[in-house]
Amino acid sequence: MTDTMTTAELDERRREQRGWYWYDFANSAFVTTTATVLAGPYLTAVAKTAACGTSEGDCDVPLSVLGLSVSPGSLYFYAITVSTIVSAFVLPVVGAFADRSPHKKRLLAGFAWLGSFFAALLFFVRDGNWQLGVLAMIAASLCLGASLVIYDAILIEIATPDERDRVSSRGWAFGYVGGAILLVVNLAMLKLMDDTGTAVRISMLSAAAWWAVFTIVPFLRLRDRAPVNEERLTGGAVARSFTQLWHTLRHARAYPMTLLFLVAYLFFNDGVQTVIYASSVYGNQELKFEEADLFIAILTVQVVAIAGALLLGRLAGRFGAKRVVLGSLVAWVVVIAIGYLLPERKFVLFLVLAALIGLVLGGTQALSRSLYSQLIPSGREAEYFSLYQAMERGTSWLGTLAFGVAHQVTGSYRVAIVVLVVFFVVGGLLLSRVDMRRGIVEAGNQLPAVI
């Protein structure tokens, strides 16, 4: 494919790839500053204030949410769980619509800008008003997931099978650069401002603005293409949601290796996503670190992850992406074990743990995306990535549910984090059974040089 292209066509494709990277740069500010570092501890503190009148110390008074008793310490994880359950019905419709639309980049930008609006609403969460915070996070996460369905589908349009490991890894690495830059700015703000609560709210607002502004770059640089899938969607919105989800799953039955990969990904990515969401809460509530310490730790993750994504991308080019991802899952189990044993207020050890997470984080996610892209039948990229995104960053649910329940039952975040080992072990065992060569051939795609 590459050999038959003119120099101008190659230059245009690489220009689009560079433009595509910028959406990782844009949304990573929200994923990192808000979803990973600030939203969990901040909404937990706001929920504690509503339940107990103070955000300090342990709070045994439950909140009443739709008639259910919910621990303030578990509220954030339940909110992410709800977001994903809803997305399981919404994202397949988004994906199917995107596959039939000639305006993918407009859909990408539209969901990004709507998500940044909801993310900006977190600025107004204060004084026990946890309801607005939960609704804003659910809506922003849904919009993020919808935008990423389209974003990931565009990868297949702008990169050949042999390019996807490299392009996907560079996208993740560039995303970590964006997240790290804003983290430095927000860390300085936390250090300089006396009112920590206000500094946190301004930081979350800055992440929303960053997401919105830098989405302009891919909107301008990517180009729309005529859809391959011309089938029409019919019926009302709710009916289309259930019908399309069932249709996609039924269609996927013809591709057993694709389905097996999705199930494997459901497990190990839920572990990854829950570690991301739980890290700041775990550091703040269990290990007793302040917000500024958490910023430094997450900044360490971001910086190391840049090199980690690029390193694992190179290793995939030599040994194959599947082998590298399996190796990274073993490393995740080691990370969980170290996190469980980590004593309180040992900041240097906490930074070492952050560096280990960064080393495997970017590569696991980037290579999983490129692996899955090889297993999708032509013309259904966004539709199939909608299933993928229902399990992707910001929309994981089994892990967050297990973590939240474990904390509510035991009152310990350490016990809760151990539960996550199951997700990495089961996911790794299932991934080891995926025959990539068979799956790529069954999907009708070109075999890459290294599998």
N, C-alpha and C positions, 0 to 999 in steps of 0.2 A: 504493500500500500504506500509506504513512504517513498519507495524508489520511483513510483510513477508520478509523484507530485512535482510541480514546478517549484522553483525557489520562492516565487511570490506566494504560492499556496502554503508552503511550509512556514514562511514568515508570518502569514496571517493566522495560521493555527497556533503558532507560538505566542503571537500577540494576544490571542484569545485566552490561551492558558495563563499568561501573566495577568490578564484582567480577571480571570476566574479565581486566582489566588486571593485577590483582594476581598472576596466575600468571607473567606476564613479570617482574614485580618479584621474585617468589620464585626462579625458576630462574636468573635472570641473575647471581645471586651465585655459583653454581657455574660457569656458563659463563665469567664474567669472572675471578673470583679464582682458581679452580682450573684450569679448562681452558685459559684464555687466558694467564694470568700465571704461575702457579706450577707446575702439574703437569709441563709440558714441561721446563723447566730443572731442576726437582727430580728427576724420574725419570731425566733424562739424567745428572745428577751421581751419583745412586745407582747407575746402570748402570756408569758409569765407575769408581766405587769397587769394584764387584764384579769388573770386568774387569782393572783396572790397580792397584787398591789405593789410588787417590787420585782425587778429582774435579777436581783442578787440571790445567790444560794439556790438550794434545791426547792422545787415547788411541787407539792403532792396534790394540789387542788386541780381537778380536771376542768377542761373547757367543755361546754356543751355545743356540739356541732351537729346540726340537724337531728337533735335528740340523742346523739351518741356522746359518751364521755371520752374525751381525747386528752392525753397527756400533753401539756405545752411543749415538752421536749420532743414529742413525736409529730407535732402538727405539720411541720415543714415537709417531712417525708411522706405523710399522707397526702399533702397537696400535690406533690410530684406524682404520686401514684394515681390520683384522680386525673391529672393531666394526661397521663399515658393511656389510661383506660378510655378516655374520651377520644384521644388521638387514634386509637386502634380502629375507630369507626370513621373518623374524619379524614385521616391521611390517605387511605386508599382512594377516596373520591377525589382528593386533590391530585394524587398521582395519575389517576385515570384521566382526569380533565387535562392535566398538563401534557400527557402523551398525545392528546388530540388537539392541542392548541399550538398555533404557530407563533405564540408570544411568550415563550418560557421566561425570557429575561424580565418581562414586565410582571409576570406572576411572582418571580423570585423577589424583585424589588418591592412589590406591593405587600407581600407577607412580611418582609423585613421591616418596612416602615411602619406597618401596623403593630408588629411586635415591639418595636422601639417605643411606640406610643404607650403601650401597656407597661413596658419596663420603666418608663418615666414616671408612671403613677406611683411607683414605690417611694418616690421622694415625699409623698404626702402621707405616708404611713408613720404614725407616731401615737404616743399616749394610749397604748392598748388597742389601737384600731387594727387588729390582726386580720379582720375580714377583708379589708381592701388589699392588704398585702397578699393574702392567699389568692384572691381573685386575679390580681395583677400578675402574679407568678404563673398561675395556670394558663391565663390567656397569652402571656408572652412566650411561654414554653411551647404552647400549641402553634403559635405563629412561627417560632424558630423551627419546629419540626417540619411544618409545611414548606418553609423556604428551603430547608435542607433536602427535602424530597426532590425538589426541582434542581437545586444546586448539584447534587450528586448525579442526577440523571444527565446533566449537561457534560459531566466528565466524559461520558461515553461518546458524546458528539465531538469533543475537541481533542481526544487522545486515542491513539491506537492501542491495541492490547499490550504491546511491548512498552508503551510509554506510561501506562496507568499507575504502576507502582511508584515511578519517579514523580509523576505529576501530582498524584494524591499525597505523597510524602512531603513534597515541597509546599503544597497547600496547607497541610497541617503545621509545618514548620513556620510558614509565614504567619499563620494564625497565632502561634505562640509568641511571635515577635510583637504583634499588635497587642495581645493580652499583657505582655510584659511591660510595654511602654506605658500603658494606662495604669498598670499597677504601681509603677514608680511614681507617677504623678499623684495618685491617690494616697500612696504611703506618705509622701511629703505633706499632703493635706492633713492626714491624721496626726502627723507629728506636730504640725504648726498650729492646728486649731485646738482650743481648749474644750469645746463642746464636741465630744466624740460622736454623739447621736446625729448631730447636724452634719459632721464630716462624712459619716457613713451614708446619709441620705443624698448629699451632694455627689458622692462618689458613684452611687447607683444611677443618679441622673446623668452623670458624665458618660457612663457606660452606654446608656440608652442613646445619647446624642452621638457617640462614636459609631455605634451600630448603624444609625440612620445616615450619617454623613458619608462614611466610607463605602456604603452600599452603592453610592452614585458611580463609583469606578467600574464595577462589573456591569452595571446598567448601561454605561456608555460604551464599554469595550466588547461585550459579548454581542453576538448577532443571532437573530431568530432564524429558525429553519422550519421548513414545511414538515408537518407531522407524518410519521410513517403509519401510525394507527388511526384509521378513519372511522372506527366504530363510534356511534353516538350513545350518549347517556340519556336515559329517559326516566320519567317519574319524579316525585317530589324529593326534596333534599334528604329526608330521613330514609326514604325507601332506597334512593340511590346509594346511600351510605352502606346499608346492610347488603344490598344487592351486589354492589361493587366489591365489597370485602369478600363475600362468598364467591363471586365470580373469579376474583384474583387467586384465592386459595384453591379453587377447583382447577383453574388453569395451571397452577403450579404443580399439581399432582403429576403432570406429564414430565416434570423435571425433578426426580427424587433427590439428586445431589444438591440442587438449589434449595429444596425444602430442608434437607438435612443441615446444610450450612446455616440456614436461617434459625433453626432450632438451637444449633450450637452457639450461634451468635447471641440469641436471646439470653442464654445462660451467662456466657463469659462477659458479654458487654454489660449486662445488668450488674455484674460484679464491679466492672470498671466504673460505670456511671455512679454507682452507689458510693464507691470510694471517693469519687470526685465531690459528690454532694455532701458526704458525711465528713470529709476531711476537716473543714473549718469548724463544724459543730463539735467534732471529736477533739480537736485541738483546743477549742475554747472551753467546752464544758467538762471534758474528761482530763485533759492535760493542763488546764488552767493557764493557757496563754492568752495575752491581750490581742486586740484587733491588729495592732501594729506588728506584732510577732507573726500573726497569721499571714499578713501581707508579705513579709519577708520570706516566709516558708513557701507560699504559693508562687512568689516571684522566682524562687529557686527552682521550683517545678517547671515554670515556663521557660527559663533560660536553658536548663538541662534538656528539656523536651525538644527544643529546637535541634540540638545536636542529636538527640535520641531518634527523632523522626527521620533525619537524614541518614544516620548510621544504619538504622534498621532497614531503610529503603535500599541502601547499597547492599546490605547482606541479602535482601530478598532477590536482588538481581543476580546474586551468585548462587544462593542455596534454594531459592524459591520462597514465595511469601508465606505459604502454609507452614513450612518448617519454622520460619522465624516467628510467626504468631504463636505456634505451639510452645516455642522456647520462652516467649514473653509471658505466657500464662503460668509457667513454672515460677518465673520471677515474681509474678503477682502474689502467689501463695506465700513466697518468702516475705514480701512486703507486708502482708496481713499479719504474719507471725511476729515480725519486728514491731509493728504497730501495737499489737496486743501486749507485748512485753515492755513497751516504752514507759519509763517512769514519768511522773508529773514534773513539769517545769525544767526539764533537761533540754534546753533549746538547741544545743549543738547536735544532740542525737536526733532531735526532731528535724533539723535541716538535712542530716544524712538520709533520713527516711524520705524527705521531700525530693532529694536528688535521685534516689532509687526509683521513686514513682515517675519522675520526669523522664528517666532513661527509657522506661518501657511504655509510657503512656501514649506518646505521639505515634510511635511505630505500630503499636497494637491497633489503634484506631485507623490510621492511614492505610495500612496493609489489609485490614479487614474490608475496608471500602473497595479497594482495588480488586481483591479476591472475589468479592461478591459481584462486581461489575462484569467479570468474565462469565458468570453463570446465568445472566439475564437474557431471555430471548429478545431479538431485535423488535423494536417498535413498542415495547412495554417497559422501557427503562424507568420512567417516573412511577408507573404503577407498581413495579416491583420494589423500587426504592422506598415507596410509601410504607411497605411492610418492614423494610430495613430501618427506616427512620422511626417507626413506632417503638423500636428497641434501642435507638441511638441516643446521643447526648441530649440531655434535657427532657427525655421522655421515657426513661427506664422505670419499670414499675414493680417487678417481682423483687428485685434487690431492695428498693426503698421500702416496700411493704414489709419484707422480712426484717429489715433493720429497724423500722418503726415499731413493729410488733414485739421484737426481741427486747427493745429498750423499754417499751411500756410494761412488759411482763416482768422483766428482771430489774429495771431501773439502772442498768449498767450499759454504757456505750461499748465497753470492752467485750462483753459477751455478744453484743449486737454485731461487732465487727468480725468476730470469729465465724459467724453464720455465713459470711460472704465467701469463705473458702469453698463451700459446696458449689457455688456458682462457677468458680474457675475450674474446679476439678471436673464437674459434669460437662461444662462447655468444652474443655480440652479433650475429653474422651470422645465426645461426639464429633468434634472437628477432625480428630485423627482418623475417623471413618469416612470422611468426605473424599471421594475420588475426583480430584479436580479435572483430570484429563477427560474422564467420562462425562462429567457435568458440563464442561465447555463444549464438547462435541454434541451432546444432547441439545444444548441451547442453540446450536447452529453457529457458534462463534469461532473466530480464528484462534488457533493455539499459540500462546506466546512462546518465545524461545526457551524460557526457564519457567517451570511450573512449581 
